[in-house]
């Protein structure tokens, strides 16, 4: 709205003006010159930016996803083969037991479907993906449902997958028939990839996470892979129990629970967890309780017996193929008193990211999120010997980083762990903790036009499938697709695309919707901030300070810088031009800068050494300034409500402490955290 009352607004891709007293808006004629100097397709090589990975059973290669395409690289040399090349997204990769096939999910302008990549040449000629010449990619399940998160069965003859995000099904690759394992109403999917299931080593069972009826508490369940038996709740707890995984060849399972850990204030923050183990037979449980000396004697005896059996087999039969699937005996499951065969493995609660046991079940390896990054820990269970194998610091995560999985996988020989964290893969020795980056070279064509077309279809389809109202809040979603799709040919950059997508999402008039650009800025200039408001109406020389932001760089012990003072000069030059521009400090946080000040009230000049901060750090200070102002307003008006943004852990702690510390009249203070409102009430005596 202009000072004269003229309204400016956008509609259908055009800009209009509506002067005061005029009934018909006037379209503004705008001509924009476009440059053809930037190629529509650019090539870039990636050595990171990995969103998921999978180790091959042959131990020679690993598959991974970079920017939606699948690659396979040699473990030893990093020689890389690109498997898919599309502007769309492929994800949830899984190797077949023989390592000759990879199953994955993709969304090629239609509902999510399952596809398989196979080495076309015979094994004798091309044994591995990374040095293969021809890859055959073909669909194994395409229909009008959303199908993804596929996993091969242990014999490679079937694929388990999720239909419409929560329904667990199995596809037989020969007959193409599917069967229901776990109905979708046992779960709710908040975001893609938040469901969990795991084939048993004999292929007869699944461990799966599910929600207890009418409660938001996840449990670990057991269900028959033939779809013949009902779900059995193994954990039966009021706490969250997540990611059950088979261990010891099916003799036990591990999972993590927040039973003993610290819980996020308000019920929606991250909680600390522990890893537990449940044994499916009494024999396996008794074995876990042996002392170190007793276990060593037993292990020595078993090794001798195995050596004799292997010698007898070698005489009676021919040598098996090196990568042939091992014969797996049916696992035994005794549910009687199984709640008494549970051990808490971790010695202290933490924010668990991933974990597994070595093949003998003697060592727990787990990845923990810390304040600065991640730590990889090794715990020898029988000796209670805990040590940190590896740690890494990671920058403050962005939404792009959060879309990348964080996981660990043990190699074929159990000697090395592969850690995926913050888009990078690191190999860590289990015995010595020796770490080295995993090398690969993922060449990717960046076709902005094609990628934006895919993203448009993906956004429109996902909203249609996941919006909480079937009628889309009374909006004709198909109609708005056609309205906004017509702009795609004229959009030449991601910033404009995000703006257009946000406008389309705004048509459904619902909260928590929008599209935001996260530009890559590794080599971008970082303009620092001094932590002050300046008077734009000041016409004199220098910059007159209106307000010094609390806890900013201008708050120093050596000088009292206050509102009304004038910054006259800094190390980049004289700022007495009077043009009102703020000087461009150096990169934030790297070096101290000298700033000359003039105290108008005392008619004195002085130098101050300050250390500028980043724009993001200044934004945080401004938020805290706003919180303080609102707190003061609440205290003034009484009976007010305090509301917090999507509340991080530190702010919940601060609020809880403030509620316990503060004194005054009876009032209610409320925290709003990611859509869940939690109330604390303090009443003064």
C-alpha atoms as one frame of an Amber mdcrd trajectory, in Angstrom:
protein
   0.000   0.000   0.000   1.489   3.341  -1.037   1.239   6.522   1.040  -1.393
   7.848  -1.356  -3.561   4.764  -0.838  -2.694   2.970  -4.086  -2.769  -0.805
  -3.680  -0.188  -2.918  -5.502  -0.843  -6.664  -5.797   0.047  -9.713  -7.857
  -2.467 -11.893  -9.647  -2.028 -14.702 -12.158   1.608 -13.844 -12.747   1.020
 -10.132 -13.357   1.371  -7.013 -11.194  -1.583  -4.642 -10.804  -2.202  -1.204
  -9.313  -5.501  -0.133  -7.788  -5.528   3.632  -7.020  -7.876   5.034  -4.398
 -11.404   5.455  -5.734 -10.768   3.375  -8.874 -12.819   0.203  -9.329 -10.826
  -1.496 -12.090  -7.197  -2.540 -11.379  -4.572  -1.491 -13.900  -2.017  -4.063
 -15.082   1.560  -2.787 -14.946   3.442  -3.264 -18.203   6.777  -4.879 -17.356
   9.476  -5.995 -19.770  12.390  -8.077 -18.499  15.514  -8.763 -20.527  16.691
 -12.380 -20.193  20.244 -13.561 -20.775  20.995 -16.674 -22.804  24.570 -16.886
 -21.526  23.831 -19.463 -18.811  23.592 -23.016 -20.137  20.369 -24.824 -19.292
  22.356 -27.928 -18.346  25.502 -27.807 -16.219  27.804 -30.620 -15.096  29.062
 -31.012 -11.568  31.049 -33.693  -9.747  30.113 -34.616  -6.184  32.267 -36.267
  -3.556  29.614 -35.779  -0.876  25.940 -34.697  -0.769  24.894 -38.326  -0.194
  21.339 -38.842   1.076  21.479 -42.633   1.574  23.782 -45.601   1.059  23.744
 -49.417   0.926  26.699 -51.821   1.108  26.708 -54.723  -1.332  26.700 -58.252
   0.163  29.803 -59.003  -1.920  31.793 -56.474   0.123  33.361 -54.932  -2.974
  31.061 -51.988  -3.696  28.448 -49.693  -2.248  25.426 -47.922  -3.711  24.445
 -44.395  -2.812  22.124 -41.577  -3.855  23.270 -38.052  -4.774  20.700 -35.437
  -5.790  18.138 -38.128  -6.564  20.340 -40.326  -8.797  21.773 -43.750  -7.891
  25.491 -44.521  -8.165  27.641 -47.531  -7.279  31.319 -47.187  -6.368  34.194
 -49.522  -5.618  35.001 -49.772  -1.917  38.756 -49.832  -2.515  39.366 -47.388
  -5.351  36.213 -45.259  -5.526  35.620 -46.050  -9.203  32.054 -44.898  -9.761
  29.249 -46.056 -12.056  26.121 -44.024 -12.532  22.996 -46.201 -12.476  20.187
 -43.709 -13.101  20.118 -40.365 -14.874  16.830 -38.536 -14.441  15.702 -35.110
 -13.229  13.439 -36.914 -10.762  14.134 -38.674  -7.509  15.225 -42.256  -6.903
  15.520 -43.441  -3.310  15.409 -46.325  -0.771  18.005 -48.533  -2.431  18.482
 -52.198  -1.509  20.901 -54.824  -2.864  19.748 -58.349  -3.695  21.496 -61.121
  -1.686  23.768 -61.980  -4.640  24.667 -58.315  -5.210  23.578 -58.440  -8.866
  20.399 -56.380  -8.516  19.361 -53.139  -6.869  15.744 -52.352  -6.096  14.608
 -48.774  -5.584  11.596 -46.467  -5.672  11.081 -43.614  -8.123   8.468 -41.033
  -8.994   8.576 -40.540 -12.757   5.723 -38.083 -13.249   3.261 -40.568 -11.761
   2.722 -42.321  -8.416   5.773 -43.745  -6.678   6.660 -47.140  -8.167   9.268
 -49.883  -7.678  12.093 -50.497 -10.126  14.996 -52.899 -10.404  18.480 -52.308
 -11.834  20.281 -55.461 -13.003  23.753 -56.119 -14.417  22.967 -57.283 -17.960
  26.189 -59.177 -18.693  26.958 -62.597 -17.152  28.676 -62.653 -13.788  31.831
 -64.196 -15.256  32.224 -61.172 -17.532  30.993 -58.352 -15.295  30.780 -59.314
 -11.619  30.186 -55.846 -10.185  28.056 -52.786 -10.839  30.886 -50.262 -10.664
  32.676 -51.722 -13.716  29.631 -52.933 -15.650  28.799 -51.683 -19.137  25.057
 -52.300 -19.470  22.495 -51.847 -16.695  18.953 -53.041 -17.286  16.404 -50.907
 -15.420  12.812 -52.127 -15.451   9.677 -51.651 -13.342   8.607 -54.415 -10.981
   5.506 -52.695  -9.586   3.612 -49.844 -11.202  -0.004 -49.118 -10.325  -2.154
 -46.243  -9.092  -0.822 -46.543  -5.514   2.156 -44.813  -3.899   4.710 -47.635
  -3.498   8.197 -47.170  -2.036  10.801 -48.261   0.550  11.473 -51.676  -1.057
  13.669 -54.366   0.556  14.641 -57.729  -0.905  13.783 -60.865   1.012  16.785
 -62.906   2.247  16.443 -65.290  -0.724  15.979 -62.427  -3.204  12.717 -63.840
  -4.576  10.399 -61.267  -3.019  10.363 -57.573  -2.198   8.695 -56.007   0.824
   7.493 -52.434   0.402   5.138 -49.768   1.698   1.913 -49.004  -0.137   0.544
 -45.502   0.392   3.221 -44.837   3.014   1.999 -47.076   5.849   0.670 -50.401
   4.479   3.313 -53.162   4.544   3.073 -55.557   1.600   5.195 -58.187  -0.153
   5.623 -58.590  -3.918   6.573 -61.978  -5.387   8.955 -61.238  -8.268   7.992
 -64.386 -10.227   4.203 -64.325  -9.960   3.865 -60.523  -9.544   1.292 -61.225
  -6.839   1.190 -59.083  -3.702   0.009 -59.916  -0.212  -0.859 -57.795   2.815
   1.419 -58.071   5.845   0.422 -55.126   8.051  -2.548 -52.848   7.424  -1.929
 -49.138   7.042  -4.103 -48.135   9.989  -1.440 -49.463  12.375   0.734 -46.459
  11.532   0.720 -42.810  10.612   3.365 -41.294   8.341   4.371 -37.739   9.146
   7.108 -37.643   6.514   8.355 -40.110   3.911  10.907 -42.521   5.360   9.598
 -42.502   8.934   8.322 -46.114   8.825  10.408 -49.152   9.756  10.347 -52.887
   8.999  12.994 -55.622   8.828  12.948 -59.097   7.227  13.963 -61.979   9.486
  17.084 -63.889   8.298  14.924 -66.877   7.269  12.373 -64.667   5.488   9.475
 -65.976   7.595   8.861 -62.938   9.795   8.967 -59.181   9.964   9.856 -56.867
  12.794   7.914 -53.659  12.332   7.189 -50.475  14.179   3.564 -49.588  14.839
   1.461 -47.196  16.904  -0.652 -48.342  19.798  -4.373 -47.643  19.280  -5.453
 -44.155  20.298  -1.964 -43.308  21.583   1.034 -41.745  19.907   3.484 -44.319
  21.279   5.477 -46.476  18.881   5.978 -50.161  19.640   7.986 -53.029  18.156
   5.871 -55.786  16.652   6.316 -59.252  15.144   4.250 -60.355  12.156   4.319
 -63.401   9.883   5.700 -62.689   6.366   3.014 -64.910   4.849   0.344 -62.569
   6.130  -1.308 -65.381   8.072  -0.868 -64.219  11.667  -1.869 -61.116  13.543
   0.611 -58.583  14.830   2.261 -59.417  18.167   3.296 -56.520  20.382   6.764
 -57.408  21.664   7.587 -54.325  23.714   4.218 -53.549  25.388   5.402 -50.246
  26.806   3.971 -46.809  27.325   7.269 -45.397  26.093   8.410 -45.066  22.489
  10.121 -48.183  21.108  11.665 -47.690  17.704  13.481 -49.447  14.839  13.438
 -53.136  15.879  16.180 -55.012  14.026  17.099 -58.717  13.869  20.449 -59.681
  15.378  22.431 -62.872  16.006  21.011 -64.551  12.937  17.468 -64.136  14.263
  18.105 -65.198  17.864  17.517 -61.689  19.177  16.467 -58.205  18.225  17.644
 -54.771  19.250  15.638 -51.562  19.368  15.778 -48.223  21.149  13.453 -46.827
  23.777  13.212 -43.542  25.663  12.151 -45.244  28.898  15.146 -44.078  30.973
  16.310 -41.107  28.929  15.613 -37.439  29.395  12.447 -36.375  27.599  12.001
 -33.177  25.642  10.241 -30.431  27.569   6.653 -30.149  26.410   6.574 -33.669
  25.015   7.651 -32.783  21.495  11.393 -32.281  21.776  14.062 -34.862  21.082
  14.367 -37.491  23.805  17.335 -39.499  24.954  17.198 -43.218  24.292  18.824
 -46.514  25.156  19.393 -49.598  23.026  17.765 -52.792  24.270  18.066 -56.427
  23.261  15.312 -59.051  23.398  16.143 -62.756  23.043  13.727 -65.074  21.239
  14.859 -68.232  23.046  15.910 -68.987  26.610  19.107 -70.579  25.286  20.194
 -67.357  23.584  19.376 -65.368  26.710  21.335 -67.738  28.961  24.310 -67.498
  26.621  24.287 -63.703  26.976  24.550 -64.069  30.759  27.777 -66.099  30.736
  30.815 -64.502  32.316  33.746 -63.580  30.090  35.674 -66.665  31.201  32.685
 -68.974  30.682  32.010 -67.515  27.272  35.652 -67.875  26.140  35.620 -71.571
  27.026  32.344 -72.103  25.153  33.503 -70.111  22.121  36.733 -72.136  21.942
  34.803 -75.407  22.040  32.370 -74.221  19.336  35.254 -73.113  17.124  36.817
 -76.567  17.310  33.503 -78.236  16.477  32.975 -75.915  13.506  36.465 -76.617
  12.236  35.788 -80.364  12.236  32.413 -79.962  10.511  33.889 -77.709   7.831
  36.610 -80.274   7.137  34.038 -83.047   6.775  31.907 -80.940   4.415  34.950
 -80.085   2.298  35.644 -83.777   1.748  32.038 -84.646   0.944  31.031 -81.759
  -1.342  32.371 -79.316  -3.899  33.466 -75.794  -3.022  30.473 -73.387  -2.908
  30.444 -70.141  -4.838  32.070 -67.277  -2.908  28.982 -65.024  -3.019  26.318
 -67.739  -2.904  23.603 -67.025  -0.292  24.207 -68.899   2.921  21.706 -71.546
   3.899  19.670 -70.160   6.772  17.916 -72.405   9.265  14.389 -71.437  10.366
  14.601 -69.235  13.430  12.972 -70.265  16.689  10.660 -67.842  18.469   9.416
 -68.551  21.980   7.022 -65.832  23.113   6.421 -67.326  26.564   7.841 -64.988
  29.213   9.733 -63.102  26.518   9.379 -59.917  28.570  11.828 -61.492  31.034
  14.479 -61.929  28.340  15.330 -58.250  27.824  18.595 -56.425  28.479  19.353
 -52.739  28.466  22.620 -52.611  26.513  23.734 -48.974  26.673  25.245 -47.754
  29.928  23.821 -44.258  29.530  20.976 -42.653  27.640  21.771 -40.513  24.604
  20.243 -39.223  21.382  20.658 -42.479  19.423  20.877 -42.164  15.640  21.701
 -45.744  14.603  23.082 -48.921  16.112  23.854 -52.600  15.526  25.621 -55.596
  17.008  28.628 -57.391  15.587  27.807 -60.814  14.129  28.769 -62.613  17.353
  26.599 -60.261  19.405  29.507 -59.334  21.652  29.964 -55.682  20.694  27.400
 -52.917  20.333  28.275 -50.212  17.804  26.126 -47.104  17.854  26.035 -43.544
  16.571  25.007 -40.705  18.877  24.007 -37.127  18.097  25.884 -34.584  20.151
  25.729 -30.814  20.486  28.492 -30.385  17.901  27.985 -33.359  15.593  28.109
 -37.143  15.894  30.030 -39.676  17.963  30.524 -43.358  17.133  30.797 -45.631
  20.163  31.860 -49.231  20.758  30.622 -51.151  23.793  31.931 -54.635  24.540
  28.906 -55.994  26.325  30.457 -58.804  28.344  33.302 -56.635  29.646  31.262
 -53.390  29.852  34.137 -51.735  28.001  33.004 -48.488  26.367  35.120 -46.392
  24.031  34.573 -43.737  21.425  35.728 -44.893  18.011  35.182 -41.692  16.048
  33.599 -38.285  16.224  32.929 -35.461  13.833  31.740 -31.900  14.086  29.028
 -30.821  11.695  27.836 -27.319  10.834  24.427 -26.138  11.930  22.048 -28.293
   9.854  19.929 -26.815   7.090  16.687 -28.337   5.772  18.788 -29.823   2.976
  21.042 -31.569   5.523  18.050 -32.870   7.445  16.776 -34.618   4.308  19.941
 -36.743   4.307  19.828 -39.961   6.298  22.332 -40.576   9.065  23.218 -44.251
   9.370  25.906 -46.881   9.950  26.511 -50.205   8.199  28.976 -52.988   8.958
  30.985 -54.443   6.093  30.956 -58.093   5.054  33.883 -59.082   7.291  32.740
 -57.044  10.277  36.012 -55.119  10.360  34.836 -51.695   9.246  31.839 -49.488
   9.802  30.587 -47.169   7.098  29.108 -43.984   8.557  26.853 -41.652   6.579
  26.534 -38.281   8.303  25.923 -34.796   6.875  26.117 -36.125   3.322  29.599
 -37.652   3.750  30.590 -41.330   4.010  33.422 -42.315   6.366  34.986 -45.755
   6.889  35.869 -46.438  10.534  37.830 -49.441  11.773  35.944 -51.410  14.431
  39.114 -52.470  16.245  41.172 -49.276  16.178  38.764 -46.480  15.204  40.944
 -45.496  12.248  38.799 -43.275  10.015  39.151 -42.290   6.384  36.754 -40.640
   3.943  35.178 -42.923   1.372  36.070 -41.753  -2.118  33.774 -41.578  -5.118
  33.114 -39.258  -8.028  29.432 -38.746  -8.812  29.033 -36.818 -12.051  25.647
 -35.170 -12.324  23.976 -33.110 -15.040  22.066 -30.272 -13.432  19.134 -29.528
 -15.723  17.267 -26.758 -13.943  14.296 -26.758 -16.302  13.715 -30.505 -16.004
  14.301 -30.534 -12.233  11.806 -27.743 -11.656   9.222 -29.544 -13.783   9.726
 -32.668 -11.654   9.549 -30.711  -8.406   6.321 -29.044  -9.486   4.694 -32.414
 -10.172   6.115 -33.870  -6.949   4.847 -31.001  -4.796   1.403 -31.020  -6.356
   1.051 -34.818  -6.066   2.366 -35.108  -2.511   0.021 -32.405  -1.255  -2.887
 -34.180  -2.927  -1.932 -37.515  -1.342  -1.110 -36.292   2.167  -3.358 -33.291
   2.816  -5.470 -33.936   5.881  -8.770 -33.186   4.109  -9.879 -35.316   1.166
 -11.700 -32.370  -0.413  -8.505 -30.260  -0.245 -10.251 -27.689   1.919 -12.819
 -27.155  -0.831 -10.163 -26.289  -3.425 -10.109 -27.729  -6.947  -6.495 -28.901
  -6.787  -6.460 -30.178 -10.371  -7.552 -26.760 -11.583  -4.788 -24.944  -9.731
  -2.213 -27.349 -11.133  -3.096 -26.199 -14.637  -3.153 -22.545 -13.574   0.362
 -22.560 -12.120   1.951 -25.084 -14.455   1.729 -22.594 -17.304   4.395 -20.450
 -15.603   7.057 -23.183 -15.664   8.429 -22.405 -19.166   9.084 -18.805 -18.115
  10.839 -19.533 -14.820  14.609 -19.521 -15.164  15.824 -19.856 -11.570  14.963
 -21.669  -8.360  14.113 -18.514  -6.415  11.263 -17.647  -8.763  10.151 -21.274
  -8.725   9.944 -21.349  -4.932   7.871 -18.174  -5.001   5.483 -19.640  -7.563
   5.187 -22.925  -5.659   4.409 -21.030  -2.457   1.634 -19.137  -4.215   0.137
 -22.411  -5.457   0.315 -23.961  -1.985  -1.331 -20.851  -0.575  -4.456 -21.610
  -2.596  -5.470 -24.355  -0.144  -5.439 -21.814   2.712  -3.744 -24.078   5.256
  -0.899 -23.557   7.712   2.555 -25.140   7.486   2.652 -24.990   3.705   5.138
 -23.213   1.498   8.278 -23.568  -0.578  11.560 -21.963   0.450  14.797 -21.746
  -1.494  17.914 -22.998   0.270  20.701 -21.677  -1.983  24.130 -23.260  -1.968
  26.581 -20.702  -0.584  29.877 -22.480   0.086  31.950 -19.752  -1.582  29.561
 -16.849  -1.184  30.576 -13.603   0.508  29.502 -13.354   4.120  28.632  -9.789
   5.099  28.919  -9.390   8.839  26.755  -7.320  11.176  27.587  -4.936  14.021
  24.432  -5.580  16.057  22.806  -2.147  15.972  19.934  -0.175  14.437  20.955
   2.993  12.561  19.014   6.193  11.991  18.058   6.330   8.288  16.815   9.928
   8.734  20.169  11.167  10.015  21.711  13.538   7.419  25.020  14.217   9.084
  28.335  12.461   8.624  28.716   8.855   9.710  26.087   6.476  11.048  24.023
   7.466  14.087  23.051   4.569  16.343  19.375   4.286  17.206  19.710   1.192
  19.355  22.473  -1.200  20.372  21.197  -4.775  20.254  21.658  -6.602  23.534
  24.489  -9.171  23.627  25.741  -7.938  20.254  29.358  -7.165  19.287  29.064
  -3.486  20.269  28.454  -4.497  23.897  32.030  -4.464  25.191  33.704  -4.084
  28.550  36.112  -1.464  27.193  33.527   1.090  26.058  29.921   2.038  26.714
  28.431   2.399  23.249  24.950   3.859  23.428  22.142   5.130  21.248  22.866
   8.579  19.840  26.553   7.931  19.278  27.930   8.153  15.741  30.183   5.677
  13.963  32.540   7.899  11.999  35.184   5.553  10.686  36.210   1.916  10.470
  39.222   0.095   9.078  37.690   0.013   5.588  37.735   3.756   5.329  36.120
   6.998   6.333  32.342   6.791   6.807  31.707  10.529   6.995  30.073  10.698
   3.587  26.675  11.038   5.149  25.037   8.707   2.641  23.636   6.557   5.450
  25.115   3.291   4.215  26.312   0.728   6.732  29.990  -0.185   6.182  30.678
  -3.742   4.994  32.483  -5.537   7.827  34.696  -8.545   7.185  33.535 -12.147
   7.260  31.803 -12.685  10.598  33.642 -14.066  13.576  37.075 -14.254  11.915
  38.914 -11.154  13.075  38.468  -8.097  15.212  37.751  -4.729  13.574  38.445
  -1.197  14.742  35.533   1.261  14.695  35.815   5.015  15.497  32.938   6.445
  17.539  31.855   9.992  18.343  30.009  10.567  21.612  27.746  13.534  20.858
  26.769  14.103  24.480  30.387  14.318  25.699  31.861  15.702  22.464  34.568
  13.023  22.501  35.883  10.512  20.038  37.208   7.009  20.808  38.161   3.748
  19.094  36.511   0.422  19.884  37.664  -3.019  18.823  34.710  -5.234  17.942
  34.268  -8.696  16.428  31.409  -8.666  13.889  28.837 -11.452  13.797  26.965
 -13.118  10.957  23.560 -12.003   9.753  22.104 -15.269  11.096  23.566 -14.590
  14.550  22.114 -11.089  14.475  18.720 -12.542  13.518  18.921 -14.729  16.610
  19.682 -11.688  18.766  16.718  -9.888  17.232  14.483 -12.835  18.042  15.637
 -12.794  21.659  15.028  -9.048  21.725  11.474  -9.690  20.532  10.969 -12.402
  23.178  12.151 -10.034  25.897   9.760  -7.323  24.684   6.858  -9.772  24.668
   7.787 -11.034  28.132   7.765  -7.490  29.462   4.393  -6.896  27.813   2.970
 -10.070  29.391   4.199  -9.028  32.799   2.639  -5.611  32.276  -0.760  -6.788
  31.123  -0.869  -9.975  33.264  -2.846 -13.059  32.357  -1.147 -12.992  28.969
   0.004 -15.920  26.852   3.596 -16.416  25.884   4.023 -18.169  22.567   7.205
 -19.628  21.177   8.178 -20.498  17.626   8.840 -24.180  16.792  10.525 -24.479
  20.126  14.129 -25.761  20.210  15.389 -27.599  23.261  17.441 -24.692  24.602
  14.426 -22.371  24.526  12.207 -24.908  26.292  14.822 -25.158  29.022  15.008
 -21.378  29.240  11.223 -21.078  29.466  10.950 -23.815  32.096  13.665 -22.175
  34.145  12.026 -18.787  33.782   8.700 -20.166  34.994  10.356 -21.655  38.046
  12.397 -18.531  38.784   9.924 -15.784  38.161   7.632 -14.402  40.816   4.551
 -12.298  40.568   0.822 -12.462  40.265  -1.091 -15.526  39.150  -0.728 -16.075
  35.451  -0.683 -18.757  32.795   2.174 -19.032  30.329   1.896 -21.176  27.251
   4.456 -22.690  24.867   3.506 -23.493  21.296   5.721 -26.175  19.743   5.191
 -27.559  16.223   1.429 -27.537  16.447   1.252 -29.158  19.904   0.216 -26.771
  22.686   1.569 -27.648  26.116   0.639 -25.621  29.163   2.576 -24.968  32.338
   0.662 -23.305  35.198   2.348 -21.528  38.053   0.298 -20.015  40.827   1.792
 -17.732  43.393   0.859 -18.104  47.012
